[in-house]
Amino acid sequence: MTDRAITGIGVAVPRGRIDADTIENAWGRFEATGIDTTAVPAGDEDALTLGVEAGERALSAASVDGGAVSSLAFATTTPPLAEEDLTVRLGSMLGVEEAARRPTFTGSTRAGAAALLAGFDFAPEGPVLVVVADCPRGEPDSAIEHAAGAGAVAFVVGPAGGVRLVEHAAAEEPYPGTRFRQAVEHDVRAIDVRSYDRAAFVEPVTAAIDGLEADPSGVDAAAIHAPDGDLPYRAAKAANVEPDLVDRCATVADLGDTGAASAPLSIARAVADGHDRILAVGYGSGASADALVLAGSCPVGWPDIEPNELDYPSYLRRRGDLSGSPPAGGGASVSVPSWKRSLPQRHRLVAGQCDSCGALAFPPEGACPRCHELGDFAAVTLPRTGTVETVTTVGQGGAPPEFAPLQQRSGALGVTIVAFRVDDESVSVPLQVAADAEPVEPGQTVATVCRHLYTQEGVPRYARKVRPELV
């Protein structure tokens, strides 16, 4: 279908987990079939920050610099803001040039498959980065929330060999009410008629698979969208796909319903496990489906994360259900225009190097810290890893009030000074510790990640934080 191929894949998943037994003990029931644990975002994680992390891993896996990306696609049903072109911030955090095209896909969990298909269709003027991230949620006692997980996956698509798109077919059948979210709501709902919901999923999925010329029995794995651990197997059976093929790459039992990222994450797992020919099906309620046949191999950046098991109160705190309003007055009150001027430092840790003596300065303004000259600084992006010099903990009341919501959701803030080296020069940078990270110590190597810092004037602010380096 196309001479372009996936040349690198990156994955990001929250460290937090809540298991089915914990939810069942809280509510007397657990209504998400086939799910053992779900991934729970930290207080400073959202679809955008997970997407940045996955995008960085994909670029690294493909050995592509963010500045070389010609098109950046972002797919999610849970954007941090209902109206704003978030691909602009995503591109800033990933170092994508301003001239890159930036389409957004949203409004349906089918968005993940749609974005990947678009990545294959873009003209081959340069690498394309497709980022899919989602954090669905429902009412605490609903089947949707019992299943709700979170995760992100990114694909670099380029002209080189890798995972090719062999074939694509689509199907639609009007089934309103199976999964929807009104414009003013955060929680996903459904009319919850089981037989209706099953038909709404199985019919378009099987129709899309039936529309392929390829024989489904000829694939090595089946990455089928999974709102729970039951429906993908029902659809596979109806389409004459062996359940074992779904098992080989399913992520739903461990991560839960990852929304638009569900089928793409299963594609990543299938490629990581060495399956050469993959059937993938993206699904959106309403209802519609895309079936893809992919073939080939490429590097996959799948982090080795030690899950953090949560009790039910901690889980509710992370959701924000036990959080109060921030205290009034006394905030840092950094205006949006002032914040905008510092975005290169906050998003990518861009320092300055003195033209006279070569010393590094962060932020890159004022006099050189070594020779005190007032000349120009050359922009230098600091490495993603550094060494902790000192660390402290800031409890509630010890930080400006805009940080109170994060402290309510995640506890005391870790604050550290980290030394970053560029060639023979070093510069020290104060940074927060990511909310889900283990405590860090002086002398420890840490890696930077983009996380939500706070919201002010209704605008989410993002900046680099640190956590122990992952494998």
Steps between C-alpha positions, in 0.01 A plus 500: 500500500789736576878495491519657847550295816514532878868530589472546877237467775493650850270419793413685821277367778431635849674331788190499721275192501176403670388138492155356451477366856558847647214646297276204578566541873405868475178454300401140562544424132744534209336534162793497259531146366848368430692780673741435787648847548460843343760771453429819699665830399692691767379842609731668247435260210246544222459404135742773389784405738459129424509585130824695540664208679388251234610737224849536648537122518380455141744760367782333692401154374499627139819707549314811380538850643182693577619781275488266198128419542295632207154415640382451858162332557338481843203276584308503829147508636615661825686822414594711804310790340179453301599779264863567414736364237705284733729383218672839532601429862574137415733613222670751729568230758638263235707758314296479180556789258227761456452416131387142572137414428303425817164322452296404807270195522240487775132444580515120484722216612537423128727807492810292577464280193400800288814690599723202420335457161554870429866457591538246223320729253706817552730596214853367555684829553625389840428289808147512641438467875160362602421531873197328656424555870188460709378505862128411490291516816142448614292535814677317787234226526463443123625215285681757285704627796568148627662431162658843446876502460756730338791477260670642195680371194683681221608390154768647275400440138763549232619378161737239642417134558306403809138409575301548179127556450393209280126560488219707653122466514232695687142446612226713657163415652290760688482398867449817708531495878758227555772737629474877500600815685308824484689822431498623861585164660826329596357152558407258220152348518299228326135399495630163625280251315735203482363325192484833314855592604636164389332520160625857457857379551496162326319601180731779375815321618415179320379691193832686480695173532276336240578789266867402486628283221750342737405184687480583876637156582826596327607757761725448801308728741170691513510850656127562543366804685405395853258704714505197731642149501191344342396689185818452292470123545133505402586692185795272424278193526241655266775583249661151520810636673653267756480637857865412552592762238330766716674369813841539341492879505206606721575773755152538650547251786798697634427860397121506466305689233751741349251664264642615169836344595357150547564338161820705439644380833424141402676561168804618697494190720467270198797664326705497822434126538619428147167429326560573133145517361234680706126554464400825674150639549421847629144561617286802582158498659225620279616257346793459261820301456825493302672169431869505407748232404857591592818308419864541596706597803656808660648605838255556785571714806291331771609620846571260782274643772449367851124552559385686810193328644243749635240465771155638428536837682829564316330418173218748574757765589676449167168541321450828683183377673640578848661832411382840615536845348840671507542764772444856389776758459878483524563326169801546278265657241722440200297646213448298185713744291786472752463122507507486121841670491650221710348204312830381341646468851191338651417265211848396382755634753662739252800660669744759370874473435712811541667616178798629697594217739273204414326482839141378513222717640148395596285689430695649208470865599693772682874486559713191452530318836876453449647799314208738569495622140167628365547354153267265316435140602490220245199272551595154633244231583605318815513118498204300628698359793690670781634447852319603817696751706249563779135426575231614742128446561239774503181428695165673478530867588864505392427570134288762319128411503489408132691184598237400760285288263803287409595464866144394582512233228859383543637613836808707579709633211856385447729781381855440385798670340641297213835542325497455121822466301562608142851398392729640775248751634239451771197701612267455798122516452225497768225252408207328667493124540219334302199421717517121449879467532690327775695744722833604352833547679814708444731333250215312330451512123157631405317554171274789409135459402235757404226525763215729598631762743182688595202676345469877523255734325332181377809406298694179579872570538752227413870469581780248527523298821730211594472139608746212533618394156300213346643215298 
